[in-house]
Amino acid sequence: MVGVSEGHGAAPWRQFASLTLPPEQAGNGFYERYHDMAKIFDPALFSKQLGHLMFSAFLQLLTIVGAAVAILLFIYFLDFGLTLIALTPVVFALVCSLGTLTLLGRPLDVPGLILAVVVLGTGIDYSLFMVCSYQRYGSARHPAFTLIRSAVVMSAISTLIGFAVLASAQHALLKSAGIAGSLGIAYSLLGAFLILPPVLKRRFETPRRPMAASASLTQRVLVRYRQLEPNARLFARFKLRLDPMFAELPGMLAFVAPPQALMDIGTGYGVPACWLVETYPAAHVYGIEPAADRAWVAARALGNNGTVVCGSAPDLPPAPQGADGAFMLDMMHFLSDPQLTLTLQRLRARLAPGALLTIRAIMVPQRRMAWYWWVDGIKNKLNGFETHWRTAEKIESLLTQCGFQVSHRAPSGAKGDMLWVSAVTTPDAD
């Protein structure tokens, strides 16, 4: 229903009313009342209210998306500092885009607001690439970092080309969307390359401050994983908290003098190795681990206090001749008898006389197997790992055959499925 204005359209309406309506209805102010009702619909007011409604709805959507991105970043990094660092280029891009649009005389409209959500989701990728690269490699000087920077630039340029095409369109909505998108992507790229490098360099490359004298051994180990990926940090935290190994290890170690070189067969993420170097600051741990990603994490966590190579027993890490001790923790069941025999023989040849070999073996429990045994068995089968379970007597027999003398044996934990075995090299084994 379209409103009728006062003017030349009024007279025809009066004539139409006088012809089609009884005189008592055509008069008595009927036209004035109907004219007021018709003016309830105002096209200008309708457009204004609709625009305001859409603007509010998309602004609310932008707020929800921004909050969701921040929450997901925190869940991914599990670090408030890294979350704020990753969000900084996106916030920078949004603020600079709004400022540039205002300087250009183009206030933020509905197409621009819609594109802000897209820019938020695309621009955060550049931050993620940079932050995760620093987490992985620890420095921008790593050769792989150049490839990552190139990938970020190429991704931004390809997106900018698409928005630039929209910005050259004749249609007002497409042109507005192209300008807003181009500004958002360009400022996101600038933020990722201008803001993040100095911040990340300060965060990751600044030498770690010495821990306070009151810091516990657990805290000193965990700080070595602080800059690594969340999965490694969580593994280290739960390993130290739930595994009885670290409460029992001091009673299993009896070095005559502070060790200088220790070998760790099956290093994993390096938590026991880090525990060793924090317990014996003068020691250097030489580890070997078949999983490349775990070997990388262990090497990063140990830093200058260790050397970890990717490989598997019976190969040994590159430790110097006459090492002070060796550790085989929770990995013996992955070796067949010939592999285990060869590993022990090579260890005996590499260790110093009287050196200590510490083993924690996984034993088949005598009681009913817990659920995690079945889960671990399925995982090993899927990964193609064969397991070789041995009795305590079998382990002792193999050690004796390879030139070791068992000095101590004790259960680990309260479930009866782990066993500590300590052995030293026998003087007449050469």
Buried (B, 14 or more C-beta within 10 A) or exposed (E): EEEBEEEEEEEEEEEEBBEEEEEEEBEEEBBEEEBEEEEEEEEEEEEEEEEEEBBEEBEEBBEEBBEEBBEEBBEBBBBEEBBBBBBBBBBBBBEBBBEBBEEEEBEBBBBBBBBBBBBBEBBBBBBBBBBBBBBBBBEBEBEEBEEBBEEBBEBBEEBBEEBBEBBEEEEEBBBBBBBBBBBBBBBBBBBBBEBBBEBBEEBBEEEEEEEEEEEEBBEBBBBBBEBBBBEBBEBBBEBBEEBBBBEBBEEBBEBEEEBBBBBBBBBBBBBBBBBBBBBBEEBBBBBBBBBEBBBBBBBBBBEEBBBBBBBBBBBBBEBEEEBBBBBBBBBBBBBEEEBBBBBBBBBBBBBBEEBBBBBBBBBEEEEEEEEEBEEBEEEBEEEEEEEEEBEBEBBBEBBBEBBBBBEBBEBBBEEEBBBBBBBBBBEEBE
